[in-house]
């Protein structure tokens, strides 16, 4: 028998009866939800950030039902195949039969090929349901190439009165991505649910999961105007770029060094959702604050050879590697009162250059099936580096004269050249 209690250190009544009744209702609601989706072959995983934080804090890991019943919204996820989106009509009907108000939010799926730029059908993206004042949100995570999971924006989520400020995935019209994650069983009182196996790692990833899709409509316009280079040489170069980006991702992630597509590689993604075949190199950016002293050895261990080192870690640092005849340039970015910038060095004179960019944040995107980062405001980044004529292909490009954001930035003293200008393999194309 439950009792009404007044706690000594609290001015408000602690109503054990009301809490027990609410927990019982919540348990019934959760059981109904899990049973309905399970009957339709839809596997739910608890991805609610507040609940997962509670699990992470508790030792041993666990979560009680009262915690969820005290929340206005609880969020689950289900994983689906982009080629065969889930049929949710039966689940919708079953939920409505047991007293839920339900809305399925649909929208365009992620485009992964320029050929499908104008043929992107709507697919289910989110499910929201409400019963007895408690809200359920199910975010649908779509498998992309078996390498990461994507979810669409939760546009129109407030149709049934869903509290938008409590939306954890898809808010603000944003897409998101997550790496594949393992799951494990967790007890919710006597109710068994699935949660991410490593809750702390999962939560850290969700904090920076915003995704921006490449504009395949623009890419189609580009190829309609300038044609796509499908020569053997171009296809070989693209294959090498794909290999280099994959290996770079492995190396830098092992060192916990985030990177993004920069310069010509970023332009290729932004303009044509592809690689610029005549660029002949791969360009990535790294914040200098994430510099790791083991970076050179880590790349060499993966089969790269060190081509050159320019500058110092505290000024205009740049590393270049070679791999199968293709050069990888790593530009390190600095921030000061004037904005963000990376440096360059002319090896015959010691002239230093500075390339200024407006301040930017990083978002995730996809290039050739690989989950990579780009500046969120990519247009501003591209215009800083290439001007407002970036859509037009330019095959003759002078690294220290063509970019509109290039500025001279003094000289390295000649006595320091042996340290700040180191070239090991000046002819990368011969490797």
C-alpha positions in Angstrom: 0.0 0.0 0.0 1.5 3.4 -1.0 1.6 6.3 1.4 1.5 10.1 1.2 4.8 11.4 2.7 6.2 14.8 3.7 10.0 14.7 3.5 11.7 16.7 6.3 13.9 18.6 3.9 11.2 19.4 1.4 8.3 21.8 1.6 6.3 19.9 -1.0 4.5 16.6 -0.6 6.2 13.5 -1.9 3.2 11.7 -3.2 4.4 8.0 -3.5 1.0 6.9 -4.7 0.9 9.4 -7.6 4.5 8.5 -8.6 3.7 4.8 -8.5 0.6 5.2 -10.6 2.4 7.4 -13.1 5.2 4.8 -13.3 2.7 2.1 -13.9 1.0 4.0 -16.7 4.4 4.7 -18.3 5.4 1.1 -18.1 2.1 0.1 -19.9 2.7 2.8 -22.5 6.3 1.6 -23.1 5.3 -2.0 -23.3 2.6 -1.2 -25.9 5.2 0.8 -27.9 7.9 -1.9 -27.9 5.4 -4.7 -28.6 3.7 -2.8 -31.5 7.0 -2.0 -33.2 8.4 -5.5 -32.5 5.4 -7.1 -34.2 6.1 -5.1 -37.3 9.7 -6.1 -37.3 10.9 -2.7 -36.3 13.7 -2.7 -33.7 13.8 0.2 -31.3 17.0 1.5 -29.6 16.8 4.0 -26.8 18.8 7.1 -28.0 17.3 9.6 -25.6 20.2 11.8 -24.6 19.0 12.5 -21.0 18.3 8.9 -20.4 21.7 7.8 -21.8 23.4 10.4 -19.6 21.6 8.8 -16.6 22.9 5.4 -17.7 26.4 6.7 -18.1 26.4 8.2 -14.6 25.1 5.1 -12.8 27.4 2.2 -11.9 26.5 -0.5 -12.8 24.7 1.0 -15.8 21.0 1.1 -15.4 17.9 3.3 -15.7 14.7 3.2 -13.8 11.2 3.7 -15.3 10.4 6.7 -13.1 13.2 8.7 -14.9 11.5 8.2 -18.2 8.0 8.8 -16.9 9.2 12.1 -15.6 10.3 13.2 -19.1 7.8 14.9 -21.4 9.5 13.3 -24.5 11.5 10.0 -24.8 13.4 9.3 -28.0 14.1 6.0 -29.7 15.8 5.2 -33.0 15.3 2.5 -35.6 17.7 1.6 -38.4 16.4 1.2 -41.9 17.6 0.6 -45.5 17.5 3.6 -47.8 16.6 1.4 -50.8 13.6 -0.1 -49.0 12.2 2.4 -46.4 10.0 1.0 -43.6 6.3 0.6 -44.2 4.9 2.3 -41.1 1.2 2.2 -41.9 0.5 -0.9 -39.7 2.5 0.5 -36.8 0.6 3.8 -37.1 -2.8 2.0 -37.1 -1.8 -0.2 -34.1 -0.6 2.8 -32.1 -3.8 4.7 -32.8 -5.8 1.6 -31.7 -4.2 1.8 -28.2 -4.9 5.5 -27.8 -1.9 7.3 -29.4 -2.1 10.3 -31.6 0.5 9.7 -34.3 2.2 11.6 -37.0 4.8 10.3 -39.5 7.1 13.0 -40.8 8.3 12.4 -44.4 10.8 14.2 -46.6 13.4 13.7 -49.3 16.0 11.1 -48.6 19.7 11.7 -48.9 20.9 11.9 -52.5 24.1 9.9 -53.3 24.3 10.1 -57.0 24.0 13.0 -59.5 21.8 10.8 -61.7 19.1 10.9 -59.0 19.2 14.7 -58.4 15.7 15.2 -59.7 14.1 11.9 -58.7 14.3 11.9 -54.9 11.1 10.5 -53.4 9.8 11.3 -50.0 10.5 8.7 -47.3 9.6 8.4 -43.6 12.1 10.3 -41.4 10.5 10.6 -38.0 7.6 9.3 -36.0 6.0 11.3 -33.2 3.2 9.9 -31.0 1.5 11.1 -27.8 -0.6 9.4 -25.1 -1.6 10.6 -21.7 0.6 13.6 -22.1 3.8 11.6 -22.8 5.5 11.9 -26.1 7.4 9.4 -28.1 9.9 10.4 -30.8 11.4 7.7 -33.1 14.1 9.0 -35.4 14.8 6.7 -38.4 18.5 6.2 -39.1 19.2 5.1 -42.7 22.2 3.0 -43.5 24.5 4.7 -46.0 26.9 2.4 -47.9 27.2 0.4 -44.7 29.6 3.0 -43.3 27.4 5.5 -41.4 23.8 6.3 -40.4 21.8 9.3 -41.6 18.7 11.0 -40.4 16.6 13.7 -42.0 15.2 16.9 -40.6 12.1 16.8 -38.4 10.2 19.4 -40.4 6.6 19.8 -39.3 7.2 18.1 -36.0 4.8 20.5 -34.2 1.7 19.5 -36.1 0.3 17.5 -33.2 1.7 19.9 -30.6 5.1 18.2 -30.1 7.3 20.4 -27.9 9.9 21.5 -30.4 12.4 22.7 -27.9 12.7 19.1 -26.6 13.5 17.7 -30.0 16.9 16.0 -29.8 17.4 14.9 -33.5 16.5 16.8 -36.6 15.8 20.2 -34.9 16.1 23.4 -36.9 15.6 21.6 -40.2 19.0 19.9 -39.8 20.1 16.5 -41.0 22.5 14.4 -38.9 24.8 11.4 -39.2 26.2 8.9 -36.7 28.7 6.1 -37.0 27.4 2.6 -36.8 27.1 1.6 -33.1 26.7 -1.7 -31.2 23.8 -2.1 -28.8 23.3 -4.0 -25.6 20.3 -4.8 -23.4 19.5 -2.7 -20.4 16.9 -3.2 -17.7 14.3 -0.5 -17.2 12.9 -1.9 -13.9 11.6 -5.3 -15.3 11.4 -4.0 -18.8 14.3 -4.9 -21.2 15.3 -2.3 -23.8 18.2 -1.9 -26.1 20.7 1.0 -25.8 24.0 1.9 -27.5 26.7 -0.3 -26.0 29.0 2.7 -25.3 26.7 5.4 -24.1 29.5 8.0 -23.4 30.9 7.6 -26.9 27.5 7.8 -28.5 26.6 10.9 -26.6 29.9 12.6 -27.6 29.2 11.8 -31.2 25.6 13.2 -31.1 27.0 16.6 -29.9 28.6 17.2 -33.3 26.5 15.3 -35.8 25.1 18.0 -38.1 25.2 16.8 -41.8 24.9 18.9 -45.0 24.1 17.1 -48.2 26.0 17.9 -51.3 23.9 19.8 -53.8 23.5 17.2 -56.6 21.2 19.6 -58.6 24.2 22.0 -58.8 26.5 19.1 -59.7 24.2 18.0 -62.5 24.1 21.6 -63.8 27.9 21.6 -63.7 28.3 18.3 -65.7 25.6 19.4 -68.1 27.6 22.5 -68.8 31.2 21.2 -68.7 30.8 17.5 -69.1 32.2 14.8 -66.9 35.7 13.6 -67.5 35.4 9.8 -67.7 38.8 9.1 -69.2 40.9 6.3 -67.8 43.3 8.8 -66.3 40.5 10.6 -64.5 38.9 7.4 -63.2 42.3 6.2 -61.9 42.9 9.5 -60.2 39.5 9.4 -58.5 40.2 5.9 -57.3 43.5 7.0 -55.8 41.8 10.0 -54.1 39.2 7.7 -52.6 42.0 5.5 -51.2 43.9 8.5 -49.8 40.9 10.0 -48.1 40.0 6.6 -46.5 43.6 6.1 -45.3 43.9 9.7 -44.0 40.6 9.2 -42.1 42.0 6.1 -40.5 45.3 7.7 -39.6 43.9 11.0 -38.2 40.9 9.4 -36.4 43.4 7.0 -34.7 45.2 10.1 -33.4 41.9 11.9 -32.5 42.7 14.6 -35.0 39.6 16.0 -36.8 40.1 17.1 -40.4 38.0 18.5 -43.2 38.1 18.8 -47.0 39.9 21.9 -48.0 41.0 23.9 -51.1 40.5 22.0 -54.4 39.1 18.9 -52.8 36.5 21.0 -51.0 35.7 22.8 -54.2 35.2 19.5 -56.0 32.7 18.3 -53.4 30.8 21.6 -53.3 30.6 22.2 -57.0 30.3 18.8 -58.5 29.9 16.3 -55.6 33.0 14.7 -56.9 36.8 15.0 -57.3 38.3 17.5 -59.7 40.2 15.1 -62.0 42.8 17.7 -63.1 43.7 18.9 -59.6 46.3 16.1 -59.2 46.3 16.3 -55.4 44.2 15.9 -52.2 43.8 18.8 -49.8 42.6 18.6 -46.2 42.6 21.1 -43.3 43.4 20.5 -39.6 43.2 23.0 -36.7 46.6 23.6 -35.3 45.2 23.1 -31.8 44.7 19.4 -32.8 48.3 18.9 -34.1 49.7 15.6 -33.0 53.5 15.0 -32.9 53.0 11.5 -34.2 51.2 12.5 -37.4 54.2 12.0 -39.7 55.1 8.6 -38.4 51.4 7.5 -38.5 51.1 8.4 -42.2 54.4 6.8 -43.1 53.2 3.6 -41.3 50.2 3.5 -43.7 52.4 3.6 -46.8 52.7 7.3 -47.4 56.1 9.0 -47.9 56.9 12.4 -46.5 57.2 14.9 -49.4 57.8 18.2 -47.5 57.5 20.1 -44.3 57.0 23.9 -44.5 56.9 26.3 -41.5 56.7 25.6 -37.8 53.9 24.3 -35.7 53.3 27.8 -34.4 53.4 29.5 -37.8 52.4 28.5 -41.3 52.8 24.8 -40.8 52.1 22.5 -43.8 52.8 18.8 -44.4 52.7 17.0 -47.8 52.9 13.3 -48.4 52.9 11.2 -51.5 50.9 8.0 -52.1 50.9 6.1 -55.4 51.8 9.2 -57.4 49.2 11.5 -55.8 50.1 14.2 -53.3 48.3 14.8 -50.1 48.5 18.4 -48.6 47.6 18.9 -45.0 47.1 22.6 -44.3 47.1 23.6 -40.6 44.7 26.4 -39.7 45.2 29.2 -37.1 42.8 31.7 -35.5 43.6 35.2 -34.5 41.8 38.6 -34.2 41.6 38.8 -38.0 39.9 35.5 -38.5 41.0 32.0 -39.5 44.0 31.4 -41.8 46.5 28.9 -43.1 50.0 29.6 -44.3 52.1 28.8 -47.3 55.8 29.1 -48.1 57.7 29.7 -51.4 60.6 27.3 -51.2 63.0 29.3 -53.5 62.7 32.6 -51.7 61.4 31.9 -48.2 58.4 34.2 -48.9 55.5 33.4 -46.5 51.9 33.6 -47.5 48.7 33.9 -45.5 45.3 32.7 -46.7 42.4 34.3 -44.8 39.0 32.8 -44.3 35.9 33.9 -42.5 35.3 32.1 -39.2 33.6 28.7 -39.7 32.4 25.6 -38.0 32.5 22.1 -39.3 29.7 19.8 -40.5 29.6 16.3 -41.8 29.0 15.4 -45.4 29.6 12.5 -47.7 32.1 12.2 -50.6 32.2 9.0 -52.6 30.6 7.1 -49.8 33.0 8.4 -47.1 31.8 10.4 -44.1 34.0 13.5 -44.0 33.8 17.1 -42.7 33.5 20.3 -44.6 33.0 23.9 -43.4 29.3 24.3 -42.6 29.1 27.6 -44.5 30.9 26.1 -47.5 30.0 28.8 -49.9 31.8 31.5 -47.8 34.8 29.2 -47.5 34.9 28.5 -51.3 34.4 32.2 -52.2 37.3 33.2 -49.9 39.6 30.8 -51.7 38.3 31.0 -55.3 36.2 34.1 -55.6 32.7 34.4 -57.0 33.6 32.6 -60.3 34.2 29.3 -58.5 31.7 27.5 -60.7 33.9 27.8 -63.8 36.6 25.2 -64.1 40.1 26.8 -64.1 42.9 24.4 -65.0 45.8 26.9 -64.7 46.1 27.8 -61.0 49.0 29.5 -59.3 48.9 28.5 -55.6 50.3 31.9 -54.3 48.8 34.3 -56.9 45.5 33.0 -58.0 43.6 32.7 -54.7 41.9 36.0 -53.9 42.6 35.5 -50.1 46.4 35.0 -50.6 48.5 37.7 -48.8 52.2 38.0 -48.4 53.2 37.5 -44.8 56.9 38.3 -44.5 59.9 36.1 -45.1 61.6 33.2 -43.3 65.1 34.3 -42.4 67.5 32.4 -44.6 69.3 31.0 -41.6 66.1 29.1 -40.7 65.4 27.6 -44.1 66.8 24.2 -43.2 64.2 24.0 -40.5 61.2 25.6 -42.2 61.7 24.5 -45.8 62.2 20.8 -45.9 61.7 19.0 -49.2 62.3 15.2 -49.2 60.8 14.1 -52.6 60.3 17.2 -54.8 58.8 15.2 -57.6 55.8 13.4 -56.1 54.5 12.5 -59.5 57.4 10.2 -60.1 56.7 8.0 -57.1 
